[in-house]
């Protein structure tokens, strides 16, 4: 019979307090994943995936035909708009009235982002970034799960934009059509583009996207308060977790043969984003570094300051070497 292993007090074991913190951290990570909830979600989806696929296969041809009919109408509208402003530079009208207004909003977004970044700790920021990716993945999954319905609703909205633009042409207010066509209708229509249409359909008016039309205006640096805080370097956290090639935004006219696989991938993205968020959230909870938490920690330290100082001072005994044991003398040496 083997002899029992003798335990010694010389082993370097983690302190019980540290072990408790480790267990708490692991528990937070596990609870944040909500695996039971995720399993229920997946089970419910698997039961209806075949029905979703069959429904999309059935509706796709009509949706594609509707998109193609609108494409022809949009090409004609495009030609009409290009000739609707004789002796005027329509792109300058766009720059003056649209690009400048949108730039003001973009600069406000930038200022808000800088303020948010300046006021966040690393763990808080990583948690918030992961939460944003999780929310995006969930939204995309929901949209793709209802792809046919969302496409139909968007085509209906596009038909309304087309009617509004046609009604504006030839009127004193036809310049409004520039905004409706290039910044409302066209981007939304192109986002639905089927994968199996001709190349010229896919690239139609690519050089007239909002980003291209406003390139000069939007390239201007935003005015900023010289006394405002400057965000610290991100340290690569966002870049390290960002997808190299983001998935195509939903909805769109994906080929029916690819629809079920696209749903699988959307679920995989959602599950991974949820898992990453759970990890970042657990790390944040283990060591919260947002302003409110730091203020709370500071206040707790202030409240215990007198007791902590007194306890520390009481350990500083008079340096009387007369009655010290050899061990105490060696410790103080």
N, C-alpha and C positions, 0 to 999 in steps of 0.2 A: 504494500500500500504506500503510495507516494506521500512524502511528508508535506504538510501544508506550507504554502509560501509564507515566509515571515515578512510582515509589513514593518517598515522602519519609519521613523519620523524624519529621516533625512531626505525623503523624496520631495521634489519640487512640484507640488500639486497646486492647482489654481485655488484661490480663496473661495470659500463658500459663497461670499457675496458676488464674486465674479461668475461662479457657476450659475447662480440665480439669474444674473443678467443675461447669460448665454441662453439659458432655458427660456427665459421670457422672450428674448429675441427670436428664437426658433419658433416658439408658440405664436408670436405675432405674425411671422411669415406664413405659417401654416393656416392660421385663421384668416389672414388677408386673402389667401388664394380662393377661399370659398369653394372648395372642390366639390362638395355635395351639390351646391347650387349649379356649378358648371356642368356636372354630370347630368343633372335634371334638364338643363337647357339643351345639351347635346342629344339626350334621349328623345326629347320632344321634337327636335329638328329632324333627326334621322327618320322618325316615323312619317314625316310629311315631305321629305326631300324628293322622293319619286313623284309625288303629286305636283310639287312645284315645278319640277323638270318637265313633266308632261304638259302642264298648263302653259309653260313658256314656249315649248315646241309648237303648240297649237296656235298661240297668238303671234309668234314672231313674224310670219309672212305678211300679215296685215299691217303690223307696226312698221315693218321695213318699207312696205309700199307707201304708207302714209308719210314716212320720213322722206322718201325719194320724191314724192309729189311736192312736198314743201321745199325740198332742195331746188327744184326747178323754179318755183315761185320766187325763192330767195335770190337766185341768180338773176332773174329778171328785175327784181327790186333793186339789186345792186347796180345794174346797168342804168336804171332810171335815176337812182340817187347820184351817180357820178355825173350825170348831165343835168341835174336839177338846179345847179348853182353856177350859171354862166357868169363869167367875169368875177367870180369869187373863188377863193382858195378854201375848199370845204375842210381840208385838214387843219388849216389855221383856225377856222371856226371851232373845230373839235378841240384844238389845243387851248384856245382862249376860254371856252365856256365849259369844257368837260375836264380836260386833263388838269387844269389849274385847281379846279374845285376838288377833284379826287386827291390831288397831291396834298391839299390841306389836311384831309382826313388821314392820309398815309403818314404825314408828319406827326399828327396827334397820336396815331397808333405807335409810332416810333418812340415818342416821348413817354407814353404810358408804359411801353415795354422796358424802357431804360429805368423808369422809376420802380417798376416791379422787380427788375433784376437787381437793382442796387439794394433793395430792402429784403432780399432773400438769402438765407444761408444755403450752403451747398446741398445739404440733405433735403431741405424744403424745395429747392429748385429742381433737383433730380426727381423728387416725388411728383411735382406739378407737371414736369415735362412728360413723365411716364403716364400720368393720368390723362393728359391731352392726347397722347398716342392711343391710349386705351379707348377713350371716347370716340376718336376718329375711326378706329377699327370697328367698334360697335355700330356706329352710324353707317359705315359702309356695308357691314354685314346685313343690317336691317334693310337698307336700300336694295341690295342685291337680292335679298330673299323675296322682295316684292318688285323685282325688276320690271316685269311686264306692266304692272299697274303704274309704277312711277314713270315709265317711258310714255305711256298713254297720257298721263296727266301733263307731262312736259310738252308733248306734241300739241295738246289742247291749248296750253298756255302760249306756245309758239304761234298757233293759228290766230290767237287774239292779238299778239304783237304784230303779225303780218297785216291784219285788218286795220289796226291803228296807224301803221306806217302808210298804208295805201290811202287812208283817209286824209293824211297830212299832206301828201304830195300835191303840189300846185296851189297850196294855200299860203298866206303870209307867214304862217308858223311852221312851214315845212322843215326848218332847221332842227326842230325837235326830233324829226325822224332820224337825224344823224345819231342822236343818243340812243333812241330805241333800237335802231338797226345794229350799230356796231358795238354797243355796250350791253344790250339786253338780248335781242333775238339771236344774232350771229353766234356769240359764245355758247349760248344754251343749245342752239341747233347743232353746232359742231361737236359738242360734248357727247352727243348721242350717235355720232357717225358709225354706221355698220362697218365691220371689218372687211367685208367682201365687196365693197364698192370700188370703182376705178380710182386710180391714184389722184387724178385731178379733182375728184370730189373730196377726197380726204384733205387735200392741201388748198382747197378753195379759200381765197382771201386770207391765207396765213400771214401775209405781209401787212395785213390791215387789222391785226389783233389789237385790243386795247393797249397791250404792252408796247407794240410797235408804234402805234399812233401817238402814244404819250411818252415815247422813249426819251426825248430831249427834256421834257418838263419833269419827268419822274427821276431823271438822273441828277437833277439839282439837289445839292445837300440841303437838308432841313435846317432852318434857323433854330438854334438852341440857346438856352440860358447859359451864359458862361460860368455861372456859379452852381449850375446843376451838377449832381453827382455823375461820374463817369462809370458805367458798369465795368466790373472787373472781367478779366478774360474768362471765358466759359470753361477752359480747361479741357475742352474736347468732349464734354459729357453729352451734349446734344448730337454732335457729329458721330460719336462712337456708337450710339444706339439708333441713329436714323437709318432707314432703309436706303440702300444705294440707288435703287430704281423704285420710286413709289408706285404702288398699284394704281391702275386706271380708276379714276373716280366713278362711282356708280350714281345713277343708272347709265347704261349705254346698250346699244344693240349688239350684244355679244352673240356670236354664232351659237345656235341651239346645241350643236355637238359639244361645245365647250362650257355650256352653262353649269352643268352639275359639278364639273371640276373646278370652276370658278367659285362656286359655293364652298367646296371643300377648302380651297385656299383662303377664302375669306374667314372661314371658321378657324383655320390654323393661325392666321394673323391675329384674330381676336383672342384666341387662347394664349398665344405668346405675349401679346400686349397686356392681357390681364395678369399673367404670371409676373411680368416685369414690374407692373404697377404694384402688385402685392409685395414684391421684394423691396422696391424703393419706399413703399409706405411703411413697411416694417423697420427699415433702416432709419427712417425719419422718426418714427415713434420711439425707437430705442435711444435716439439722441436728437431730440427736436431742437432745431436751430432757427425757428422763425422768431420774429421780434417779440410776439406775445409770450412765447415760451421763455425766451431769454430774460424778459422783464420779470416773469414769475420766478425764475431761478435766482435772479439778482435780489429780488425782494426777500426770498427765503434766506439768502446769505446775510442780508442786512439784519433780518429778524434774529438770526442766531449768532450775529457777530460778537456781542458781549460775552456770551457763553463760550464760543469757540476761542476767543482771545484769552479769557480767564483760564480755560482748560489747558491751553498751550503754556501759559505763563506758570501755571502750577507745576509743570514738569521741569521747570528751570530751577532746580534746587541750588542752595549756596554751594560753592565749590570748596567744600571742606574735605580735604584729602586724608584727614587723620583716621577716620573710621571706615574708609572705603574698603570693600573686599577686593582681592586681586582681580576678580572678573570685572567689577565696576570700574576699577582703575584702568584696565585695558580698554574698556568700552569708551571711556571718556578721553583716552589718549589720542 
